[in-house]
Amino acid sequence: MKQLWKKFDKLSDDAYMSIARQENRMDVWDQGFETLLEIIRTGRAQDPGFARELVQLDDDTDFEHNVCDWLADYLDELDEREQYEKLEDTCRGILELFDWKEDSPSDIRFQISLALRAQGKKEEALDFCREWYEAEPDNTMAGAALIYCLIETGDPDGAEKIADQYIGKDTACDDNNDVIFMAAIALCRAKGDKEREESLAGRLKVYEKEVEALLTGGMDFGDDSEWF
């Protein structure tokens, strides 16, 4: 197993270096993913309970290999290179690979919806997102994915009903509903509703500035603020 992890780490480094050098070495990313699958297969052959959750690949190795971050970047690379069929297949495989009891696969499902729409599979994407949304009506990523599907299948009124369940006239944008705001802005553009688009975009911009200030240390929490 140690040799497999060493192989993954080397491929991971090479993948990121290929980006830095603008070499577009997608084959290295693919090899890294195949090595990760080999690690999981080998681990489970020795212990069926090995890495039943994706997060365990990091938790059980003290984050030595940064698997979750690497995997997210790999999926982003597939998206960036418009390899949507492969993105769909990879995400579906990842969904089947883990139990998802400790972590949510929402990011993976959102990528599947994106990949389906990008391949022109609009009705399949709509069915996928409806089923997801009906199972998790409070999940903003499910709601956003469904809004995009309804826009593309020519049902802006249906999309607006979904958006209105999350966003009211004075609802502030935050880290939970920002995906809904972006989907609702896309809906406004599709409908030509400039007034509502500007209102939503303004609230989204306020949130983005707050996040930027927090990340750069520009937020003033006062002298009495305590962090735990």
Steps between C-alpha positions, in 0.01 A plus 500: 500500500787737577626468143156581363479810716848606384388450141186709562701779664741512207216512247323763708811721502549446126136590432525832682837572340347441158254778574774733622697430183188528280570155357139375519605148608154354554648153472685556828176596675334188359785281621472656844131416515561141386767467769255629759250235391773238529574617854134459594471158334816378670397638838158340484645166393691504827218657704145538359449801728791691348408856397126443490476880516692731269615717791666198660767505231617826656400446862674163529823631344518830694433688176839396367370456145222763478276257315172692524651824371683315223185317394301825485775652285498194272127538438552872435767413244259266319243780497755758385603277210134432415541124544140478612432134426804403703401745773155340523640146508763590757252671731253212478784262585597710801140501623498119490842470659417648841220474756446879548385471862753748642516741209262628234554417132326822392805631313522173308130504412525862387785404269288219355216742426747738333655220294160374384388846392830564323450179300154615393327242721253758628213267587731251670653787698152622595393155622825464696461840667129457574571173678786661693292806594202292610728295725674812641267802466710705745821442307583825322732326252216267401273802460755689291564200276128461441462869417767475230330192355158668494648804325656280230183293450291813449318517833599837651182514709589167661852625561366817661282299739809313618705820536222671697507222757851609595518870419257766617496871428746580777688169532871558547750291310716272715723195474201267496285664233757664269451218247128581492576868444720414202235270354230763559713762324529265201122464508452879500727529198300232320176686576642845436413614854766769538363649821502174694834402348659821629350448845629144526839587351537782752436270795737240355771765464459606862551140609804456273659814645441369853668171411792679337544723805489200730760311296734799481461590865305814425203420724484697826359275771574743779742473787274273702451233234595151606571201282456144618 
